[in-house]
Amino acid sequence: MEWYLKVIRDNYANFTGRARRQEYWMFQLFNIIIIFALIVILMGLGALIDAPGLISIYLIYVLAIIIPSLAVAVRRLHDTGKSGWYYLVSFIPFIGGIWLIILLATEGDVGPNEYGADPKKPNDLEINEIGNSSLEH
């Protein structure tokens, strides 16, 4: 749940930087769990009280989660050294979705890349800078 909350709280619309595989997939896991829970609860309530407006709760959640879902996917693609525009590959019929899943499941670049520091070792850059600055003196 920490990974889900991290994306929602800290990186809601952050399309810059990199996201680890664990951050992306844990966010997606909890997102799916929440969606299924909402569906089950709303179907149960809908059967009991016959209120057609209950579907709006589900729609509000889906609309609220679109931006952070895109942002974490773009950051995940950045971790593999790809542009966020690669997300559009999912629109290619048949193979696009499979290709995107492979890209999202691929291990990220080791060390810093053009999109930022390695999220697995965020302090490596600072340590290298400290070591280099002490050699200059």
Chimera marker file (.cmm) of the C-alpha trace (Angstrom):
<marker_set name="trace">
<marker id="1" x="0.000" y="0.000" z="0.000" r="1" g="1" b="0" radius="0.5"/>
<marker id="2" x="2.986" y="2.314" z="0.560" r="1" g="1" b="0" radius="0.5"/>
<marker id="3" x="3.822" y="2.234" z="-3.149" r="1" g="1" b="0" radius="0.5"/>
<marker id="4" x="0.241" y="3.118" z="-4.085" r="1" g="1" b="0" radius="0.5"/>
<marker id="5" x="0.154" y="6.023" z="-1.653" r="1" g="1" b="0" radius="0.5"/>
<marker id="6" x="3.596" y="7.204" z="-2.782" r="1" g="1" b="0" radius="0.5"/>
<marker id="7" x="2.340" y="7.546" z="-6.352" r="1" g="1" b="0" radius="0.5"/>
<marker id="8" x="-0.891" y="9.256" z="-5.269" r="1" g="1" b="0" radius="0.5"/>
<marker id="9" x="0.599" y="11.608" z="-2.650" r="1" g="1" b="0" radius="0.5"/>
<marker id="10" x="4.116" y="12.377" z="-3.801" r="1" g="1" b="0" radius="0.5"/>
<marker id="11" x="4.023" y="11.879" z="-7.565" r="1" g="1" b="0" radius="0.5"/>
<marker id="12" x="0.404" y="12.486" z="-8.590" r="1" g="1" b="0" radius="0.5"/>
<marker id="13" x="1.228" y="14.283" z="-11.844" r="1" g="1" b="0" radius="0.5"/>
<marker id="14" x="5.009" y="13.876" z="-11.893" r="1" g="1" b="0" radius="0.5"/>
<marker id="15" x="6.044" y="12.776" z="-15.381" r="1" g="1" b="0" radius="0.5"/>
<marker id="16" x="9.760" y="13.373" z="-14.792" r="1" g="1" b="0" radius="0.5"/>
<marker id="17" x="12.302" y="11.049" z="-13.266" r="1" g="1" b="0" radius="0.5"/>
<marker id="18" x="12.284" y="7.285" z="-13.005" r="1" g="1" b="0" radius="0.5"/>
<marker id="19" x="10.118" y="4.659" z="-11.300" r="1" g="1" b="0" radius="0.5"/>
<marker id="20" x="11.276" y="1.198" z="-10.262" r="1" g="1" b="0" radius="0.5"/>
<marker id="21" x="9.447" y="-1.910" z="-11.417" r="1" g="1" b="0" radius="0.5"/>
<marker id="22" x="8.267" y="-2.485" z="-7.868" r="1" g="1" b="0" radius="0.5"/>
<marker id="23" x="6.728" y="0.998" z="-7.657" r="1" g="1" b="0" radius="0.5"/>
<marker id="24" x="4.873" y="0.562" z="-10.945" r="1" g="1" b="0" radius="0.5"/>
<marker id="25" x="3.602" y="-2.989" z="-10.421" r="1" g="1" b="0" radius="0.5"/>
<marker id="26" x="2.622" y="-2.480" z="-6.761" r="1" g="1" b="0" radius="0.5"/>
<marker id="27" x="0.695" y="0.635" z="-7.769" r="1" g="1" b="0" radius="0.5"/>
<marker id="28" x="-1.097" y="-1.335" z="-10.484" r="1" g="1" b="0" radius="0.5"/>
<marker id="29" x="-1.833" y="-4.234" z="-8.099" r="1" g="1" b="0" radius="0.5"/>
<marker id="30" x="-3.460" y="-1.999" z="-5.494" r="1" g="1" b="0" radius="0.5"/>
<marker id="31" x="-5.272" y="-0.042" z="-8.190" r="1" g="1" b="0" radius="0.5"/>
<marker id="32" x="-6.838" y="-3.275" z="-9.507" r="1" g="1" b="0" radius="0.5"/>
<marker id="33" x="-7.723" y="-4.398" z="-5.967" r="1" g="1" b="0" radius="0.5"/>
<marker id="34" x="-9.430" y="-1.060" z="-5.282" r="1" g="1" b="0" radius="0.5"/>
<marker id="35" x="-11.336" y="-1.188" z="-8.576" r="1" g="1" b="0" radius="0.5"/>
<marker id="36" x="-12.591" y="-4.741" z="-7.914" r="1" g="1" b="0" radius="0.5"/>
<marker id="37" x="-13.535" y="-3.816" z="-4.339" r="1" g="1" b="0" radius="0.5"/>
<marker id="38" x="-15.472" y="-0.787" z="-5.584" r="1" g="1" b="0" radius="0.5"/>
<marker id="39" x="-17.273" y="-2.904" z="-8.170" r="1" g="1" b="0" radius="0.5"/>
<marker id="40" x="-18.251" y="-5.554" z="-5.610" r="1" g="1" b="0" radius="0.5"/>
<marker id="41" x="-19.373" y="-3.006" z="-3.016" r="1" g="1" b="0" radius="0.5"/>
<marker id="42" x="-21.292" y="-0.901" z="-5.518" r="1" g="1" b="0" radius="0.5"/>
<marker id="43" x="-22.981" y="-3.941" z="-7.055" r="1" g="1" b="0" radius="0.5"/>
<marker id="44" x="-24.007" y="-5.103" z="-3.578" r="1" g="1" b="0" radius="0.5"/>
<marker id="45" x="-25.326" y="-1.679" z="-2.640" r="1" g="1" b="0" radius="0.5"/>
<marker id="46" x="-27.008" y="-1.321" z="-6.014" r="1" g="1" b="0" radius="0.5"/>
<marker id="47" x="-28.859" y="-4.592" z="-5.500" r="1" g="1" b="0" radius="0.5"/>
<marker id="48" x="-30.006" y="-3.491" z="-2.041" r="1" g="1" b="0" radius="0.5"/>
<marker id="49" x="-31.086" y="0.087" z="-2.649" r="1" g="1" b="0" radius="0.5"/>
<marker id="50" x="-31.482" y="0.264" z="-6.452" r="1" g="1" b="0" radius="0.5"/>
<marker id="51" x="-29.636" y="3.586" z="-6.792" r="1" g="1" b="0" radius="0.5"/>
<marker id="52" x="-28.417" y="4.213" z="-10.350" r="1" g="1" b="0" radius="0.5"/>
<marker id="53" x="-26.130" y="7.032" z="-9.168" r="1" g="1" b="0" radius="0.5"/>
<marker id="54" x="-23.753" y="4.607" z="-7.442" r="1" g="1" b="0" radius="0.5"/>
<marker id="55" x="-21.826" y="4.084" z="-10.662" r="1" g="1" b="0" radius="0.5"/>
<marker id="56" x="-20.682" y="7.699" z="-10.409" r="1" g="1" b="0" radius="0.5"/>
<marker id="57" x="-18.472" y="6.726" z="-7.426" r="1" g="1" b="0" radius="0.5"/>
<marker id="58" x="-16.640" y="4.255" z="-9.650" r="1" g="1" b="0" radius="0.5"/>
<marker id="59" x="-16.335" y="6.801" z="-12.475" r="1" g="1" b="0" radius="0.5"/>
<marker id="60" x="-14.957" y="9.451" z="-10.128" r="1" g="1" b="0" radius="0.5"/>
<marker id="61" x="-12.268" y="7.035" z="-8.932" r="1" g="1" b="0" radius="0.5"/>
<marker id="62" x="-11.333" y="6.032" z="-12.490" r="1" g="1" b="0" radius="0.5"/>
<marker id="63" x="-11.100" y="9.664" z="-13.605" r="1" g="1" b="0" radius="0.5"/>
<marker id="64" x="-9.033" y="10.601" z="-10.542" r="1" g="1" b="0" radius="0.5"/>
<marker id="65" x="-6.556" y="7.768" z="-11.117" r="1" g="1" b="0" radius="0.5"/>
<marker id="66" x="-5.893" y="8.380" z="-14.845" r="1" g="1" b="0" radius="0.5"/>
<marker id="67" x="-3.191" y="11.016" z="-14.354" r="1" g="1" b="0" radius="0.5"/>
<marker id="68" x="-1.155" y="9.170" z="-11.701" r="1" g="1" b="0" radius="0.5"/>
<marker id="69" x="-1.444" y="5.943" z="-13.724" r="1" g="1" b="0" radius="0.5"/>
<marker id="70" x="-0.031" y="7.646" z="-16.793" r="1" g="1" b="0" radius="0.5"/>
<marker id="71" x="2.636" y="9.413" z="-14.748" r="1" g="1" b="0" radius="0.5"/>
<marker id="72" x="3.944" y="6.243" z="-13.109" r="1" g="1" b="0" radius="0.5"/>
<marker id="73" x="3.936" y="4.441" z="-16.482" r="1" g="1" b="0" radius="0.5"/>
<marker id="74" x="5.936" y="7.267" z="-18.075" r="1" g="1" b="0" radius="0.5"/>
<marker id="75" x="8.418" y="7.247" z="-15.178" r="1" g="1" b="0" radius="0.5"/>
<marker id="76" x="8.677" y="3.454" z="-15.526" r="1" g="1" b="0" radius="0.5"/>
<marker id="77" x="9.486" y="3.834" z="-19.232" r="1" g="1" b="0" radius="0.5"/>
<marker id="78" x="12.074" y="6.464" z="-18.315" r="1" g="1" b="0" radius="0.5"/>
<marker id="79" x="13.731" y="3.919" z="-16.032" r="1" g="1" b="0" radius="0.5"/>
<marker id="80" x="14.270" y="1.652" z="-19.042" r="1" g="1" b="0" radius="0.5"/>
<marker id="81" x="15.755" y="4.541" z="-21.032" r="1" g="1" b="0" radius="0.5"/>
<marker id="82" x="12.663" y="5.024" z="-23.190" r="1" g="1" b="0" radius="0.5"/>
<marker id="83" x="10.660" y="8.167" z="-23.772" r="1" g="1" b="0" radius="0.5"/>
<marker id="84" x="7.223" y="8.423" z="-22.212" r="1" g="1" b="0" radius="0.5"/>
<marker id="85" x="5.818" y="8.584" z="-25.737" r="1" g="1" b="0" radius="0.5"/>
<marker id="86" x="6.474" y="4.826" z="-25.958" r="1" g="1" b="0" radius="0.5"/>
<marker id="87" x="3.251" y="4.480" z="-23.953" r="1" g="1" b="0" radius="0.5"/>
<marker id="88" x="1.421" y="5.126" z="-27.219" r="1" g="1" b="0" radius="0.5"/>
<marker id="89" x="2.707" y="1.786" z="-28.510" r="1" g="1" b="0" radius="0.5"/>
<marker id="90" x="-0.239" y="0.269" z="-26.655" r="1" g="1" b="0" radius="0.5"/>
<marker id="91" x="-2.511" y="1.575" z="-29.424" r="1" g="1" b="0" radius="0.5"/>
<marker id="92" x="-0.942" y="-0.762" z="-31.988" r="1" g="1" b="0" radius="0.5"/>
<marker id="93" x="-3.503" y="-3.535" z="-32.514" r="1" g="1" b="0" radius="0.5"/>
<marker id="94" x="-2.688" y="-6.994" z="-31.167" r="1" g="1" b="0" radius="0.5"/>
<marker id="95" x="1.005" y="-6.572" z="-30.333" r="1" g="1" b="0" radius="0.5"/>
<marker id="96" x="1.034" y="-3.062" z="-28.866" r="1" g="1" b="0" radius="0.5"/>
<marker id="97" x="-0.251" y="-4.032" z="-25.423" r="1" g="1" b="0" radius="0.5"/>
<marker id="98" x="2.092" y="-7.006" z="-25.213" r="1" g="1" b="0" radius="0.5"/>
<marker id="99" x="5.045" y="-4.865" z="-26.253" r="1" g="1" b="0" radius="0.5"/>
<marker id="100" x="4.165" y="-2.243" z="-23.626" r="1" g="1" b="0" radius="0.5"/>
<marker id="101" x="3.931" y="-4.897" z="-20.886" r="1" g="1" b="0" radius="0.5"/>
<marker id="102" x="7.369" y="-6.174" z="-21.908" r="1" g="1" b="0" radius="0.5"/>
<marker id="103" x="8.767" y="-2.644" z="-21.763" r="1" g="1" b="0" radius="0.5"/>
<marker id="104" x="7.208" y="-2.045" z="-18.341" r="1" g="1" b="0" radius="0.5"/>
<marker id="105" x="8.518" y="-5.381" z="-17.017" r="1" g="1" b="0" radius="0.5"/>
<marker id="106" x="12.059" y="-4.867" z="-18.319" r="1" g="1" b="0" radius="0.5"/>
<marker id="107" x="14.705" y="-4.090" z="-15.723" r="1" g="1" b="0" radius="0.5"/>
<marker id="108" x="15.676" y="-0.438" z="-15.638" r="1" g="1" b="0" radius="0.5"/>
<marker id="109" x="19.024" y="1.021" z="-16.625" r="1" g="1" b="0" radius="0.5"/>
<marker id="110" x="21.736" y="0.574" z="-14.026" r="1" g="1" b="0" radius="0.5"/>
<marker id="111" x="23.074" y="3.919" z="-12.894" r="1" g="1" b="0" radius="0.5"/>
<marker id="112" x="21.861" y="7.312" z="-14.004" r="1" g="1" b="0" radius="0.5"/>
<marker id="113" x="20.390" y="7.789" z="-17.476" r="1" g="1" b="0" radius="0.5"/>
<marker id="114" x="19.077" y="10.852" z="-19.327" r="1" g="1" b="0" radius="0.5"/>
<marker id="115" x="15.916" y="10.836" z="-17.175" r="1" g="1" b="0" radius="0.5"/>
<marker id="116" x="17.575" y="10.891" z="-13.762" r="1" g="1" b="0" radius="0.5"/>
<marker id="117" x="19.380" y="8.922" z="-11.099" r="1" g="1" b="0" radius="0.5"/>
<marker id="118" x="18.904" y="5.183" z="-10.619" r="1" g="1" b="0" radius="0.5"/>
<marker id="119" x="15.884" y="4.782" z="-8.299" r="1" g="1" b="0" radius="0.5"/>
<marker id="120" x="17.387" y="1.604" z="-6.832" r="1" g="1" b="0" radius="0.5"/>
<marker id="121" x="20.537" y="3.471" z="-5.816" r="1" g="1" b="0" radius="0.5"/>
<marker id="122" x="19.548" y="7.144" z="-5.589" r="1" g="1" b="0" radius="0.5"/>
<marker id="123" x="22.596" y="8.091" z="-3.492" r="1" g="1" b="0" radius="0.5"/>
<marker id="124" x="25.213" y="6.829" z="-5.978" r="1" g="1" b="0" radius="0.5"/>
<marker id="125" x="25.257" y="10.166" z="-7.785" r="1" g="1" b="0" radius="0.5"/>
<marker id="126" x="25.772" y="12.064" z="-4.535" r="1" g="1" b="0" radius="0.5"/>
<marker id="127" x="28.533" y="9.698" z="-3.421" r="1" g="1" b="0" radius="0.5"/>
<marker id="128" x="30.300" y="10.041" z="-6.768" r="1" g="1" b="0" radius="0.5"/>
<marker id="129" x="30.042" y="13.826" z="-6.593" r="1" g="1" b="0" radius="0.5"/>
<marker id="130" x="31.412" y="13.851" z="-3.039" r="1" g="1" b="0" radius="0.5"/>
<marker id="131" x="34.315" y="11.625" z="-4.080" r="1" g="1" b="0" radius="0.5"/>
<marker id="132" x="35.104" y="13.765" z="-7.127" r="1" g="1" b="0" radius="0.5"/>
<marker id="133" x="34.950" y="17.050" z="-5.242" r="1" g="1" b="0" radius="0.5"/>
<marker id="134" x="37.345" y="15.791" z="-2.568" r="1" g="1" b="0" radius="0.5"/>
<marker id="135" x="39.874" y="14.800" z="-5.270" r="1" g="1" b="0" radius="0.5"/>
<marker id="136" x="39.899" y="18.347" z="-6.643" r="1" g="1" b="0" radius="0.5"/>
<marker id="137" x="41.201" y="19.840" z="-3.375" r="1" g="1" b="0" radius="0.5"/>
<link id1="1" id2="2" r="1" g="1" b="0" radius="0.2"/>
<link id1="2" id2="3" r="1" g="1" b="0" radius="0.2"/>
<link id1="3" id2="4" r="1" g="1" b="0" radius="0.2"/>
<link id1="4" id2="5" r="1" g="1" b="0" radius="0.2"/>
<link id1="5" id2="6" r="1" g="1" b="0" radius="0.2"/>
<link id1="6" id2="7" r="1" g="1" b="0" radius="0.2"/>
<link id1="7" id2="8" r="1" g="1" b="0" radius="0.2"/>
<link id1="8" id2="9" r="1" g="1" b="0" radius="0.2"/>
<link id1="9" id2="10" r="1" g="1" b="0" radius="0.2"/>
<link id1="10" id2="11" r="1" g="1" b="0" radius="0.2"/>
<link id1="11" id2="12" r="1" g="1" b="0" radius="0.2"/>
<link id1="12" id2="13" r="1" g="1" b="0" radius="0.2"/>
<link id1="13" id2="14" r="1" g="1" b="0" radius="0.2"/>
<link id1="14" id2="15" r="1" g="1" b="0" radius="0.2"/>
<link id1="15" id2="16" r="1" g="1" b="0" radius="0.2"/>
<link id1="16" id2="17" r="1" g="1" b="0" radius="0.2"/>
<link id1="17" id2="18" r="1" g="1" b="0" radius="0.2"/>
<link id1="18" id2="19" r="1" g="1" b="0" radius="0.2"/>
<link id1="19" id2="20" r="1" g="1" b="0" radius="0.2"/>
<link id1="20" id2="21" r="1" g="1" b="0" radius="0.2"/>
<link id1="21" id2="22" r="1" g="1" b="0" radius="0.2"/>
<link id1="22" id2="23" r="1" g="1" b="0" radius="0.2"/>
<link id1="23" id2="24" r="1" g="1" b="0" radius="0.2"/>
<link id1="24" id2="25" r="1" g="1" b="0" radius="0.2"/>
<link id1="25" id2="26" r="1" g="1" b="0" radius="0.2"/>
<link id1="26" id2="27" r="1" g="1" b="0" radius="0.2"/>
<link id1="27" id2="28" r="1" g="1" b="0" radius="0.2"/>
<link id1="28" id2="29" r="1" g="1" b="0" radius="0.2"/>
<link id1="29" id2="30" r="1" g="1" b="0" radius="0.2"/>
<link id1="30" id2="31" r="1" g="1" b="0" radius="0.2"/>
<link id1="31" id2="32" r="1" g="1" b="0" radius="0.2"/>
<link id1="32" id2="33" r="1" g="1" b="0" radius="0.2"/>
<link id1="33" id2="34" r="1" g="1" b="0" radius="0.2"/>
<link id1="34" id2="35" r="1" g="1" b="0" radius="0.2"/>
<link id1="35" id2="36" r="1" g="1" b="0" radius="0.2"/>
<link id1="36" id2="37" r="1" g="1" b="0" radius="0.2"/>
<link id1="37" id2="38" r="1" g="1" b="0" radius="0.2"/>
<link id1="38" id2="39" r="1" g="1" b="0" radius="0.2"/>
<link id1="39" id2="40" r="1" g="1" b="0" radius="0.2"/>
<link id1="40" id2="41" r="1" g="1" b="0" radius="0.2"/>
<link id1="41" id2="42" r="1" g="1" b="0" radius="0.2"/>
<link id1="42" id2="43" r="1" g="1" b="0" radius="0.2"/>
<link id1="43" id2="44" r="1" g="1" b="0" radius="0.2"/>
<link id1="44" id2="45" r="1" g="1" b="0" radius="0.2"/>
<link id1="45" id2="46" r="1" g="1" b="0" radius="0.2"/>
<link id1="46" id2="47" r="1" g="1" b="0" radius="0.2"/>
<link id1="47" id2="48" r="1" g="1" b="0" radius="0.2"/>
<link id1="48" id2="49" r="1" g="1" b="0" radius="0.2"/>
<link id1="49" id2="50" r="1" g="1" b="0" radius="0.2"/>
<link id1="50" id2="51" r="1" g="1" b="0" radius="0.2"/>
<link id1="51" id2="52" r="1" g="1" b="0" radius="0.2"/>
<link id1="52" id2="53" r="1" g="1" b="0" radius="0.2"/>
<link id1="53" id2="54" r="1" g="1" b="0" radius="0.2"/>
<link id1="54" id2="55" r="1" g="1" b="0" radius="0.2"/>
<link id1="55" id2="56" r="1" g="1" b="0" radius="0.2"/>
<link id1="56" id2="57" r="1" g="1" b="0" radius="0.2"/>
<link id1="57" id2="58" r="1" g="1" b="0" radius="0.2"/>
<link id1="58" id2="59" r="1" g="1" b="0" radius="0.2"/>
<link id1="59" id2="60" r="1" g="1" b="0" radius="0.2"/>
<link id1="60" id2="61" r="1" g="1" b="0" radius="0.2"/>
<link id1="61" id2="62" r="1" g="1" b="0" radius="0.2"/>
<link id1="62" id2="63" r="1" g="1" b="0" radius="0.2"/>
<link id1="63" id2="64" r="1" g="1" b="0" radius="0.2"/>
<link id1="64" id2="65" r="1" g="1" b="0" radius="0.2"/>
<link id1="65" id2="66" r="1" g="1" b="0" radius="0.2"/>
<link id1="66" id2="67" r="1" g="1" b="0" radius="0.2"/>
<link id1="67" id2="68" r="1" g="1" b="0" radius="0.2"/>
<link id1="68" id2="69" r="1" g="1" b="0" radius="0.2"/>
<link id1="69" id2="70" r="1" g="1" b="0" radius="0.2"/>
<link id1="70" id2="71" r="1" g="1" b="0" radius="0.2"/>
<link id1="71" id2="72" r="1" g="1" b="0" radius="0.2"/>
<link id1="72" id2="73" r="1" g="1" b="0" radius="0.2"/>
<link id1="73" id2="74" r="1" g="1" b="0" radius="0.2"/>
<link id1="74" id2="75" r="1" g="1" b="0" radius="0.2"/>
<link id1="75" id2="76" r="1" g="1" b="0" radius="0.2"/>
<link id1="76" id2="77" r="1" g="1" b="0" radius="0.2"/>
<link id1="77" id2="78" r="1" g="1" b="0" radius="0.2"/>
<link id1="78" id2="79" r="1" g="1" b="0" radius="0.2"/>
<link id1="79" id2="80" r="1" g="1" b="0" radius="0.2"/>
<link id1="80" id2="81" r="1" g="1" b="0" radius="0.2"/>
<link id1="81" id2="82" r="1" g="1" b="0" radius="0.2"/>
<link id1="82" id2="83" r="1" g="1" b="0" radius="0.2"/>
<link id1="83" id2="84" r="1" g="1" b="0" radius="0.2"/>
<link id1="84" id2="85" r="1" g="1" b="0" radius="0.2"/>
<link id1="85" id2="86" r="1" g="1" b="0" radius="0.2"/>
<link id1="86" id2="87" r="1" g="1" b="0" radius="0.2"/>
<link id1="87" id2="88" r="1" g="1" b="0" radius="0.2"/>
<link id1="88" id2="89" r="1" g="1" b="0" radius="0.2"/>
<link id1="89" id2="90" r="1" g="1" b="0" radius="0.2"/>
<link id1="90" id2="91" r="1" g="1" b="0" radius="0.2"/>
<link id1="91" id2="92" r="1" g="1" b="0" radius="0.2"/>
<link id1="92" id2="93" r="1" g="1" b="0" radius="0.2"/>
<link id1="93" id2="94" r="1" g="1" b="0" radius="0.2"/>
<link id1="94" id2="95" r="1" g="1" b="0" radius="0.2"/>
<link id1="95" id2="96" r="1" g="1" b="0" radius="0.2"/>
<link id1="96" id2="97" r="1" g="1" b="0" radius="0.2"/>
<link id1="97" id2="98" r="1" g="1" b="0" radius="0.2"/>
<link id1="98" id2="99" r="1" g="1" b="0" radius="0.2"/>
<link id1="99" id2="100" r="1" g="1" b="0" radius="0.2"/>
<link id1="100" id2="101" r="1" g="1" b="0" radius="0.2"/>
<link id1="101" id2="102" r="1" g="1" b="0" radius="0.2"/>
<link id1="102" id2="103" r="1" g="1" b="0" radius="0.2"/>
<link id1="103" id2="104" r="1" g="1" b="0" radius="0.2"/>
<link id1="104" id2="105" r="1" g="1" b="0" radius="0.2"/>
<link id1="105" id2="106" r="1" g="1" b="0" radius="0.2"/>
<link id1="106" id2="107" r="1" g="1" b="0" radius="0.2"/>
<link id1="107" id2="108" r="1" g="1" b="0" radius="0.2"/>
<link id1="108" id2="109" r="1" g="1" b="0" radius="0.2"/>
<link id1="109" id2="110" r="1" g="1" b="0" radius="0.2"/>
<link id1="110" id2="111" r="1" g="1" b="0" radius="0.2"/>
<link id1="111" id2="112" r="1" g="1" b="0" radius="0.2"/>
<link id1="112" id2="113" r="1" g="1" b="0" radius="0.2"/>
<link id1="113" id2="114" r="1" g="1" b="0" radius="0.2"/>
<link id1="114" id2="115" r="1" g="1" b="0" radius="0.2"/>
<link id1="115" id2="116" r="1" g="1" b="0" radius="0.2"/>
<link id1="116" id2="117" r="1" g="1" b="0" radius="0.2"/>
<link id1="117" id2="118" r="1" g="1" b="0" radius="0.2"/>
<link id1="118" id2="119" r="1" g="1" b="0" radius="0.2"/>
<link id1="119" id2="120" r="1" g="1" b="0" radius="0.2"/>
<link id1="120" id2="121" r="1" g="1" b="0" radius="0.2"/>
<link id1="121" id2="122" r="1" g="1" b="0" radius="0.2"/>
<link id1="122" id2="123" r="1" g="1" b="0" radius="0.2"/>
<link id1="123" id2="124" r="1" g="1" b="0" radius="0.2"/>
<link id1="124" id2="125" r="1" g="1" b="0" radius="0.2"/>
<link id1="125" id2="126" r="1" g="1" b="0" radius="0.2"/>
<link id1="126" id2="127" r="1" g="1" b="0" radius="0.2"/>
<link id1="127" id2="128" r="1" g="1" b="0" radius="0.2"/>
<link id1="128" id2="129" r="1" g="1" b="0" radius="0.2"/>
<link id1="129" id2="130" r="1" g="1" b="0" radius="0.2"/>
<link id1="130" id2="131" r="1" g="1" b="0" radius="0.2"/>
<link id1="131" id2="132" r="1" g="1" b="0" radius="0.2"/>
<link id1="132" id2="133" r="1" g="1" b="0" radius="0.2"/>
<link id1="133" id2="134" r="1" g="1" b="0" radius="0.2"/>
<link id1="134" id2="135" r="1" g="1" b="0" radius="0.2"/>
<link id1="135" id2="136" r="1" g="1" b="0" radius="0.2"/>
<link id1="136" id2="137" r="1" g="1" b="0" radius="0.2"/>
</marker_set>
